Amino acid sequence: MHQYKQDEAAYGEKRRPLGDTSHTKVTNYLQFAMTLGPKPYYWPNTKDGTVSYGNSPPIATRTGWMALALLPFVLALGAKANLISALTGVPHEKLQVYHHWTSYAMFVLALIHTFPFIVFNIWKGQMVEKWNTSVVYWTGVATLIPQAYLTFMSLPSIRNRYYEFFKATHFLVALLFLLFFFFHCDFRLTSWDYFVAGGAIYLFSLFATWTRTHLINGRHSATIDLLPCGFVRVRIPTIMSWRPGQHVFIRFLSPQLGLHCLTAHPFTICSLSHDPDKVGKASEIVFYVKPRHGITARLAKIAAKSPVFSQTVLLEGPYGGISDTAIPAEFDTVLVVAGGSGGGFSLAIVEEALRVYGNMPDLQQRNIQVVFATRNKEVAEWYREEIEDRVSMYDVPDKRISVSIHDTSVEHAERPMSAPGDKEPSNEITDEIEPVFLEKGSGEAATDQHLSTVVHGPRPDLPHFINTATSTGSHRIAIFACGPASMLHDVRNAAAEAQKRALRGGAEVYLHTESFSW
């Protein structure tokens, strides 16, 4: 999860999912209707006081209470162990877009709440007097300053660039915001109720998180090394259990990492859990991390100096992952699409499909298709080896598995690509890796089974892959995708078209997507 859009250039423009966009548009319209609909915005007071309905403009009072009412939702949607996820099953990372939107809406309402008071008091000639004598005015400004910081620093373009700094300052600034907001409300009417509700919700989340991290999971020892492809590999033996695609927040308890040891960082689990009693050893959580900035760069630097070193860590989680109802056993075809360091997410999905299909007596209509794209040749080689290692562990015929790896680096970017299935080799495969022959269960060479693993130059034609997978006679198809936002956009569009065909009697399509950015 602690990954970024390094392959964005290979896919173009970034777009939000239609569902999120539609929901925020509807709620925006509702917010503005409630704000601007009721009139008058200002009371028809006179300066001499002969007509006076009070010193609080109606639009300012209304938007102030609307902003306050959003406070419990901002806190609930921003917490990892939150009641909304517990009640709905929607993981916390999927709720982040609504945490951001409610925060933006709260800030806009706060501004609309502020300026009418300024306009009214300047008109009445008492602005300076109010500032000097009323605690409400300066606490209001003191509330707006940290709120503005949180709002603008959380904008994606700024947050992604200064992620580590924003993460380090986020909670301190949020605490200042809540403190001055509390003083600003000053126990007016029922304002206390919203702080009680918000505090109870957030304290519950903190208690649940602390209990899981320290009392249930406890301390672990992590082994860290740097791979030839540039990824940092983190391995943690554990008795924890998790589902494919889940992530945990790691706190490294080492002074070598400086201030980074004070914060927890999200990483996607790239391995499967198993029953220690059956296997005879503990499960191992494995992460593949692409070094960027902050803690990932620090880990890579330390790993480069020490080939293999250990760190004591705390694990919070696991969170997210694929739904319990989306297990591969429920589907005829599993299509896995990944880009860049999103390949780590896909490894656990592929291995889960191999494990489930390997235990099935009849695999006549079962297929696993993997599509991976990267701008780095070493990463492509790493992914090929990881996939082939997993295939060798399970009893699944190679004809039921197809793997297509695409190197979209500069030297391959301009080469043409034909759709899969074309007969002209010079057009289909620009850089072919020698096929690997595997004997199931041993990993030794054999000549009776063949796993076709090829590397193509250009980026994959994702709509074609999805259309082909959904047109092969399968009844139920699961698509799992992790990569740049624009890659996910292409996958969603193609899946939506396939779902339209399902209404006309085509294959049923299930889609699960994971994004790089946090």
C-alpha positions, 0 to 999 in steps of 0.5 A: 500500500505504501506505493506510488504511481511510478508507472502513471506515464505508461497509461496516461491521465488519472481519473477517479471511479465513477461511483465516488465521483457521482456520490460526491457530486450529489452530496455537493449539490445537497450541501449547497442547497442547504447552504444557499437555499434558505433566505435571507442570508442576512437579517434586515437590521438597521444601524441605529438598532430600531430593527434588529433580529440579532447579530448572527447572520442566518447563513453564518449560523446555519453553515457553522452548525453544518460544519460542526455536524460533519466533525464525527463523520470526519473522525469516523471515516479517517480511523482505521479500526472504525465502526463504519467498516465494522458494520458495512464490511467496506475497508477503511482505505475505501472510505478515505475518499469520503474522509477527504470529501467531508473534510473539504466540505467542513472547511468550505462551510467554515469559510462561509460561516466566517465571512458573513460575520466579518461583513456584518460587523464591518457594516455595523462598525464593531469589528475591532471591538468584537475582536478585542472583547470576544473570545469567539473571534480569535478562536475562530481564526485559530481554528481556521489556520490548522484546518486550512493546513490540513485541507490544502496539505491533503490535496493529492498533488501536495500530499503525494509529494510531501507525504512523510512531512504531512504524515508527521505533522497531521496528528499534531495539527489536527489536535490543535484544530480540535482544541481551538474548535472546542474553545470556539464553540464554547458549549453553545446549545448542543455543540458539546454533543458533537464533540462527545460523539466524535471523541467516543468514535475516535477513542474507540478506534484508538483503543481497538488499534492499540489492543490489536497491535500490542496485546494480540499481535505483539512484537515481531522480528523483521528480516530486510534485504535489498533485491537485484530489481531494487525492491526492498523485501521484508519478511516477518514470521508470525502466527497471525492470519490474513486474507489475500490482498490485505495490508498492515501498518508497520512501526519499525522500533529502531533508532536507525530510522530516526523519526520514522520509528514514531509512525506506522506505515502501510504495506501490502502483504504479498504472501499467504497465511497457512495453518502452522499445525498443518505445515509445521512452521509459522506463516511468513508475512512478505512485503516487496517495497519500492523505495521512494522517499522517507522510510522506504528510502531509509530501509533501502539505504540500510539494506544496501550496506547490510545484505540482511539485517533484522528489525523489531517491529509492531504490526497493526492490522491486517486491514482491507483485502478481497471479500470473503465472498470473492474466493477463487473457488467461486469463479471459473476464471481468475484474471489478475492485472498488475502494474509496477510494484502493484505486482506484490499485491497480485502475488498473493491473489495468484497463489491463493487461486493456485492453492484453491484450484490445486485442491479441486478434482475437476479443473476443466473450466478453471483458468488463471490469467496474469497480466503484469506491466512494468517500466523496469526490465529487472522488475519484469524478471523478478516477477517472472521468477516469483510467479514460476516459484508459486506455480511449481508449488501447486498441482495445477496444469500449466495449460490452465495458467497463462502469464503475460509480462510487459516491459514498457521501458523506453527501449520497448515503448515504441514497438508495435504490439499485436493482440494476443493470439496473432500468428506473426511472432515478430509482432507479438513477442518483442523480447521473449524469455526462455520458457521454463519447464516445471515439475509440479511440487519439486521445481526441477526441470521436466519436459512434459509440462510447460508454463508459457511466460513471455515478455512483451514490449508495449503496454498491455491492451487491457480491454482486449485481455478482459474481453477475451477472458469474459468471452471464453464460455466461463460463467463467473469471472473474477478480475483483481487489479492493482496499479496506477490509477489510469490502469485501474480506470481502463480495467474498470471500463472494460469490466463495466462493458463485460458486466453489460454483456452479463445482463444479456446472458454473458459471464458474471464479472466480479471486480476488485481494485487496489490503488498505489497511493495511500 
